[in-house]
Amino acid sequence: MTVLNFPVGQLQANCYFAVCEKSRKTIIIDPGGDADFLISQLKKHQCKPVMVIVTHGHFDHVLGVTDLKLCLNLPFYIHKDDLKIYQGAVKSSNYWLGQSAKMPLAKPDGFLTGGQIINFGQETLQVIHTPGHTPGGICLYNQKAKALFSGDTLFKNGIGRTDFSYGSSRQLRESLEKIFKLPGETKVYPGHGIQTTIEEEKANWANQLSS
């Protein structure tokens, strides 16, 4: 599996292309904006997009979904517990960024569940439900490549915030314990910032707990 990373939108959230090297079938993860640019990159890298997945419903991870779905005729999936947050994404964007966007949001074609396996070409992604930052937050894991798309659950030297009304520090701790069981060499591709590993962030988390 090849991973391509494109920071998009005003908050520079990481959009990832998970690409099957042989078939070029591609899953687009967290298209937070700049859909025209993402489409140009799909063409540049000879990707064959098959679906759009978002790790959670926050506006900076979803505002490119509608254009990609309409322009490329792609199905779009999210965890059902983040549907309400997703439906409020445009309003949230207007509030946080001072915009006046009124674009409609595409309806999901289905909902993801923890443990679900998504196939694309010769590759798979396993859905790991990781609530805490949001109720329906997920991570996506490729066992063969030892790669985890962690959304806003886990960053390099940081974890997702839980101070929104729907956040839960207890659930986030439980979610971290779940993903920290993955092999230490697993590459972590976070929703913001640069790549890290499970081993490094597990050590960081242990240091935070002991301080």
Steps between C-alpha positions, in 0.01 A plus 500: 500500500617849413395794718479850353443797730349837407436765768181682394268777613572798719594276793729284285341173605668197348312335215644161412480280194537132594606347169524135396827496311397234248146607412533870591164475673492777758308592812485873573518565873395831661463741205465818705491736202674596175313236301624630164859461618432147627345401169808631319721290729294190434564548129868585551566183698278284277274408789165329451283625788238257627360674809530785749532431873519754782648417839257734673248772422688823573486759223873507434486133401181492293445818295640344182272197516208640303704618201694173483184295523326699228795544263630144526178315582650348814326347800567666834515337843514615862427345840134552589582649841657802327211568262366791705844663519545451126161655428607810694837530325410797279359693796813419702722613214317830479540550875867405535629648175267799468368381166152511356501173308161344432597196297287189548666194648478166325312230685705195599449190288543282806649483846821341623524273803789392717666184372377550144745408223511718190653348188657697215702314242741274688491715813274527801423751770358395834268743673584558866236696692686753716252730675616777729583794277158442342249220565545345156871552454680218320851394405582294191767228518687320224661195658725412205660845484469555877338838438237676710298802390421645840283803421495730803530217753880502504764745377877520527554605863130552556147365520159626397322763706199390704364831625205518262163404648508164321862421584609250764847475653410156638402370158812652344721321754326174417544567128871568548540179695339319208727638229812478718460122472604525135864418412738770620642553152155591365519830312243751620355743248318764710227745407739792557876527510767251411530123502598310814492141630300306757818430697590868526153615597449218747816618677381861487167400652669304779715805579191721517327261739805485729560876511 
